[in-house]
Amino acid sequence: MLSPITVRPAVPEDYDAVARITQDSYVTAGYYGSADHPYLQQLKNVAGRAQHADVLVAERDGTIIGSVTAAPAGGGFSDIGLDGELELRTLVVDPAVQRSGAGTALVSAVVEQAKASDGINAVCLTTGATWESANALYNRTGFDRVPERDWFVPGTDIKLFVYRLELSRT
C-alpha cells in the first residue's frame, strides 16, 4: 500500500523539484518535443508563477511528486478565468508515479481552496484537446466541458479544451 499524499503550499526550496517535474511530465507525455520549448521554459519559472498565483505541491514520504497552480481570475497567471472563478493551471505529476492518486489529490486541493475563498463559485481550467489522461482526470473529478470557451493557441491549430466545476454542485 502506498503512503498517503500530502498537499501543501510550495516554498522556494521546492521550486527546483517542481520545475523538474513540470519538464519531465510535459516532455514525457509528448506535449512538447523539447525541454527547450519557450512555453515550457515559462512554466518552469515556478518563482514567477508564485508571484501571481498559489503553487501547491503533492508529497509522498517527503518527496515532491506533483504540483498545481491555483490562479485568481484576471491575475498575472490566469489565462481563461472569469469573475468568480479560480483557474487550475499547470497540473503535473512525476511520470514515475502517475496514476497513483497525486493528480486527484492536487485537483481536490484546488477545489477545496476555491470553496474556502470568498466570491469564488467555480474552478475552471484549460487542457489539450488530445491529452487523454488529463481529460479523463477532469471528467472523473466532476468537471464539465465548456466547449463555447475552447480556444486555440495563438498562431497555431492547437485546440485547447476548457472545463469548469460549479462549486454549488459539489
C-alpha positions in Angstrom: 0.0 0.0 0.0 1.2 3.5 -0.9 1.9 6.1 1.8 -0.6 8.9 1.9 -0.2 12.0 -0.2 0.1 15.4 1.4 -0.8 18.6 -0.5 0.7 21.9 0.8 1.8 25.3 -0.4 5.1 25.3 -2.2 8.0 27.1 -0.7 11.1 28.4 -2.6 13.1 25.3 -1.7 10.5 23.2 -3.7 10.8 25.2 -6.9 13.6 23.2 -8.5 11.7 19.9 -7.9 8.5 21.5 -9.3 10.4 22.8 -12.4 11.9 19.3 -13.0 8.6 17.6 -12.7 6.9 20.1 -15.0 9.5 19.5 -17.6 9.5 15.7 -17.2 5.7 15.4 -17.3 5.2 17.6 -20.3 8.1 16.2 -22.4 7.4 12.5 -21.4 3.7 12.9 -22.4 4.8 14.3 -25.8 3.1 17.7 -25.2 6.4 19.5 -26.1 9.0 17.9 -28.3 11.9 19.5 -26.5 12.7 20.7 -23.0 13.8 24.0 -24.7 10.2 24.9 -25.9 9.6 28.6 -24.9 6.3 27.9 -23.2 7.7 25.1 -21.2 10.5 27.4 -20.1 7.9 29.8 -18.9 6.1 27.1 -17.0 9.3 26.0 -15.3 9.7 29.5 -13.8 8.0 28.5 -10.6 9.0 31.6 -8.7 7.4 33.7 -11.4 4.2 31.7 -11.1 4.2 32.0 -7.4 4.3 35.8 -7.7 0.8 35.7 -9.3 -0.8 32.5 -8.0 -0.7 29.8 -5.4 1.6 26.9 -6.2 0.8 23.7 -4.4 2.9 20.5 -4.2 1.9 16.9 -3.6 4.3 15.0 -1.4 4.6 11.3 -0.5 7.2 10.2 2.1 8.8 13.6 2.0 9.3 13.6 -1.8 7.6 16.1 -4.1 5.7 14.1 -6.7 3.5 16.7 -8.3 2.3 20.3 -8.4 -0.6 22.5 -9.4 -1.1 26.2 -9.6 -4.3 28.0 -8.5 -4.6 31.3 -10.3 -7.1 34.0 -9.5 -9.1 35.2 -12.5 -7.6 38.3 -14.0 -4.3 37.8 -12.3 -0.9 37.5 -13.9 -1.0 33.7 -14.4 -4.7 33.3 -15.4 -5.5 32.6 -19.0 -9.2 32.0 -19.1 -10.6 32.6 -15.6 -13.7 34.7 -15.4 -15.0 36.7 -12.4 -16.0 34.2 -9.6 -13.6 31.5 -10.9 -10.3 30.1 -9.6 -8.2 28.8 -12.5 -6.4 25.5 -12.1 -3.2 25.6 -14.1 -0.1 23.6 -14.7 -1.1 20.3 -13.1 1.9 18.0 -13.2 2.8 14.6 -11.7 6.2 13.0 -11.9 5.9 10.4 -14.7 7.4 7.7 -12.4 4.3 7.9 -10.1 1.5 8.9 -12.4 -1.9 7.2 -11.7 -1.1 6.9 -8.0 -3.5 9.5 -6.8 -1.4 12.6 -6.9 -3.3 14.3 -9.7 -6.6 13.7 -8.0 -5.3 15.0 -4.7 -4.0 18.2 -6.3 -7.3 18.8 -8.1 -9.2 18.2 -4.9 -6.9 20.7 -3.1 -7.6 23.4 -5.6 -11.4 22.7 -5.4 -11.2 23.0 -1.6 -9.2 26.2 -1.8 -11.9 27.6 -4.1 -14.7 26.6 -1.7 -12.9 28.4 1.1 -12.4 31.6 -0.9 -15.0 34.4 -0.8 -16.5 35.2 -4.1 -15.4 32.0 -5.9 -18.2 29.9 -7.3 -16.3 27.7 -9.8 -13.0 26.2 -10.8 -12.0 26.4 -14.5 -9.1 25.0 -16.5 -7.7 24.6 -19.9 -6.2 21.3 -21.2 -5.1 20.0 -24.5 -7.8 18.5 -26.7 -5.7 15.4 -27.3 -4.4 15.0 -23.7 -6.4 11.9 -23.0 -5.3 11.2 -19.4 -5.8 14.8 -18.4 -9.3 14.9 -19.9 -10.2 11.7 -18.2 -9.0 13.0 -14.8 -11.1 16.2 -15.1 -14.2 14.2 -16.2 -13.6 11.8 -13.3 -13.3 14.6 -10.8 -16.6 16.3 -11.7 -15.6 18.9 -14.2 -17.8 19.6 -17.2 -16.6 20.6 -20.7 -17.4 24.2 -21.7 -16.9 23.9 -25.5 -18.1 27.5 -26.1 -14.9 28.6 -24.2 -12.5 26.4 -26.1 -9.7 28.3 -27.8 -6.7 27.8 -30.0 -3.1 28.6 -29.1 -2.4 31.9 -30.9 -0.8 31.4 -34.3 -1.4 27.6 -34.3 -4.0 25.0 -35.0 -3.6 23.5 -31.4 -7.1 23.4 -29.8 -7.4 23.7 -26.1 -10.5 22.5 -24.1 -12.0 24.4 -21.2 -13.5 22.6 -18.3 -15.4 24.1 -15.3 -16.6 22.8 -12.0 -19.5 24.7 -10.5 -18.9 24.6 -6.7 -22.6 24.7 -5.8 -22.9 21.1 -7.3 -20.1 19.7 -5.1 
